[in-house]
Amino acid sequence: MLKLILKKPSLISPRYGHFLFGILCGLLLSRMMHVWSTQGGLESSGWMDRSISALNHTSNDLTESVRVLCWVMTTPANHQDKVVHIQATWGARCNKLLIMSSIEDPAVASIALPVEEGRKSLWNKTREAFRYIYEHHLDEYDWFFKADDDTYVVVENLRYFLRPYSPQLPIYFGSKFRYPQYVKQGYFSGGAGYVLSREAVRRFYEQALGDEEHCSAAYDTEDLEMGKCMESVNVTAGDSRDDLGRKRFLPMEPVFHLTSSVTEDPDFWYNQYSYYEPFYGKNCCSDLAISFHYVPGRHMHMMDYLIYDLHAWGSAYPNPPLVKNKTPKEAMQVAGPYPISTMRPRVEASSYAVVSEEASKR
């Protein structure tokens, strides 16, 4: 048929010829996409070639109903070693991703904040980042998630957790630590990331930044200072644990929480500072965990594979139903800290017997 058509074009109307040409183009494009996807030709698109199809309709629906701006605090030295891997994995799932650095780098589209580099500048970089967000993006998004450049985030789980909460509530969430001499309600680990409601960002900019007594720029402990500032403007440090008391925001790498040897040491810093009782082994973390810290750049791709692609044949993990919206009273209800003197962290044996020597020293 094709041979006949090519020999006698005059027998075919232009409209019919265009139709056949469109079909041929479609078949060729379909074949090319199949070859590229099976032979690795779409690797440059990062997670999108596989993970978009893996997301169900519910998670896609939450993308628009729970709008999350993510921003990553980084330094120029880490743009290629860390930031590019975030952009190729979890960062692409945020509604908006901002890279906050001290220079403009077109390769990663970083924003140059007016701060010097160095660990002592982390707090000022955080202040300037939220100032930028308030001035440019406050009304465009509902929640604002701060991450380090070695934080890994399951954005779908973040949206699922946040959905029952109104962004108009003065509240924020993360991995809660205690330091009652400084912040009575607790504060959130910077490494695990923390997420502010739109109202929390508004109060931080309009009330806290100008209050040198309660929100000074003179200190360098970013997460602790953030906790003090939030408390001073009555932003609640919310409780993000699941129904079994397991944490969703984790301040260490996964292997630490799964295999650590410090479970019975009440003097270990994590056990001392954790606001809620830390669990270890398979009960360390929620089934719908949101974030982990100390994940190297290339390991972001490993995390993506384990979460979005790898599955055991014959196994099915149904999604839990969406939680009903919380009333302001329910949202602001926060449990108190556990008593350290009676701490006995719950342990369930992990399938891994080897304990990371590095993790055991932390």
Number of C-alpha atoms within 10 A of each C-alpha: 5 7 7 9 12 11 9 9 11 9 11 12 10 11 9 10 14 12 11 13 12 12 12 12 11 12 12 12 12 11 11 12 14 12 13 12 13 9 10 10 14 16 14 10 11 18 21 16 15 16 16 12 10 12 12 10 10 13 17 12 10 16 18 13 13 24 20 27 24 24 24 24 21 22 19 17 10 14 20 12 14 22 24 17 21 25 19 19 23 23 24 16 22 22 16 16 20 20 26 25 26 19 17 15 14 8 9 14 15 22 17 15 20 13 16 15 16 9 11 14 18 21 22 20 24 21 20 18 24 21 20 16 20 17 11 10 16 20 10 14 19 21 24 26 22 23 23 19 27 25 27 30 28 21 23 22 17 21 21 20 20 24 19 16 20 20 22 14 18 25 24 28 23 29 28 28 24 19 16 10 7 13 19 12 22 26 32 28 24 23 24 27 28 21 22 26 26 25 20 24 26 19 19 27 19 14 15 23 18 13 15 11 10 16 23 18 17 12 14 15 15 21 20 22 22 23 26 21 25 28 20 19 18 13 24 23 24 22 22 21 21 15 8 9 17 22 28 26 28 27 26 20 19 18 14 22 23 23 25 22 18 20 21 13 14 17 12 14 11 18 22 20 18 22 23 23 20 24 21 22 21 17 20 24 24 18 13 20 23 25 27 23 23 17 18 16 20 13 15 21 19 13 18 20 16 10 12 17 12 9 12 6 6 5 7 8 6 6 9 8 8 11 12 9 13 13 13 13 8 10 18 18 13 14 10 11 15 13 11 16 9 8 16 15 17 15 17 14 12 14 10 10 10 11 14 13 11 9 16 14 10 12
